[in-house]
Amino acid sequence: MIVNLSKEHSLLTNWIAELRDITIQGDRLRFRRNLERIGEIAAYEISKQLTWKDVETQTPLGIHNS
């Protein structure tokens, strides 16, 4: 399944615009940080599509199903 993260205006679209901007590309730290941020958002969105299984976890308060 393809997810277009730039469909709606968000922080992600601003970070992508900064990556494309030739004046901002000269700032290596900012460029690198924007890549990290985009990666974090992409990983979060991808994780929504994964299949998960329920696991019982023993906690000090009892058993928790997650």
Contact map, one row per residue, 1 for C-alpha under 8 A:
111000000000000000000000000000000000000000000000000000000000000000
111100000000000000000000000000000000000000000000000000000000000000
111110000000000000000000000000000000000000000000000000000000000000
011111100000000000000000000000000000000000000000000000000000000000
001111110001000000000000000000000000000001000000000000000000000000
000111111101100000000000000000000000000000000000000000000000000000
000111111000000000000000000000000000000000000000000000000000000000
000011111100000000000000000000000000000000000000000000000000000000
000001111111100000000000000000000000000000000000000000000000000000
000001011111110000000000000000000000000000000000000000000000000000
000000001111111000000000000000000000000000000000000000000000000000
000011001111111100000000000000000000010010000000000000000000000000
000001001111111110000000000000000000000000000000000000000000000000
000000000111111111000000000000000000000000000000000000000000000000
000000000011111111100000000000000110110000000000000000000000000000
000000000001111111110000000000000100010000000000000000000000000000
000000000000111111111000000000000000000000000000000000000000000000
000000000000011111111001100000100100000000000000000000000000000000
000000000000001111111101100000100110000000000000000000000000000000
000000000000000111111100100000000000000000000000000000000000000000
000000000000000011111111100000000000000000000000000000000000000000
000000000000000000111111110000000000000000000000000000000000000000
000000000000000000001111111000000000000000000000000000000000000000
000000000000000001101111111001100000000000000000000000000000000000
000000000000000001111111111101100000000000000000000000000000000000
000000000000000000000111111100100000000000000000000000000000000000
000000000000000000000011111111100000000000000000000000000000000000
000000000000000000000000111111110000000000000000000000000000000000
000000000000000000000000001111111000000000000000000000000000000000
000000000000000000000001101111111100000000000000000000000000000000
000000000000000001100001111111111110000000000000000000000000000000
000000000000000000000000000111111111000000000000000000000000000000
000000000000000000000000000011111111100000000000000000000000000000
000000000000001101100000000001111111110000000000000000000000000000
000000000000001000100000000000111111111000000000000000000000000000
000000000000000000000000000000011111111100000000000000000000000000
000000000000001000000000000000001111111110000000000000000000000000
000000000001001100000000000000000111111111000000000000000000000000
000000000000000000000000000000000011111111100000000000000000000000
000000000000000000000000000000000001111111110000000000000000000000
000000000001000000000000000000000000111111111000000000000000000000
000010000000000000000000000000000000011111111100000000000000000000
000000000000000000000000000000000000001111111110000000000000000000
000000000000000000000000000000000000000111111111000000000000000000
000000000000000000000000000000000000000011111111100000000000000000
000000000000000000000000000000000000000001111111110000000000000000
000000000000000000000000000000000000000000111111110000000000000000
000000000000000000000000000000000000000000011111110000000000000000
000000000000000000000000000000000000000000001111111000000000000000
000000000000000000000000000000000000000000000111111100000000000000
000000000000000000000000000000000000000000000000111110000000000000
000000000000000000000000000000000000000000000000011111000000000000
000000000000000000000000000000000000000000000000001111100000000000
000000000000000000000000000000000000000000000000000111110000000011
000000000000000000000000000000000000000000000000000011111000000011
000000000000000000000000000000000000000000000000000001111100001111
000000000000000000000000000000000000000000000000000000111110001111
000000000000000000000000000000000000000000000000000000011111011100
000000000000000000000000000000000000000000000000000000001111111100
000000000000000000000000000000000000000000000000000000000111110000
000000000000000000000000000000000000000000000000000000000011111000
000000000000000000000000000000000000000000000000000000000111111100
000000000000000000000000000000000000000000000000000000011110111110
000000000000000000000000000000000000000000000000000000011110011111
000000000000000000000000000000000000000000000000000001111000001111
000000000000000000000000000000000000000000000000000001111000000111
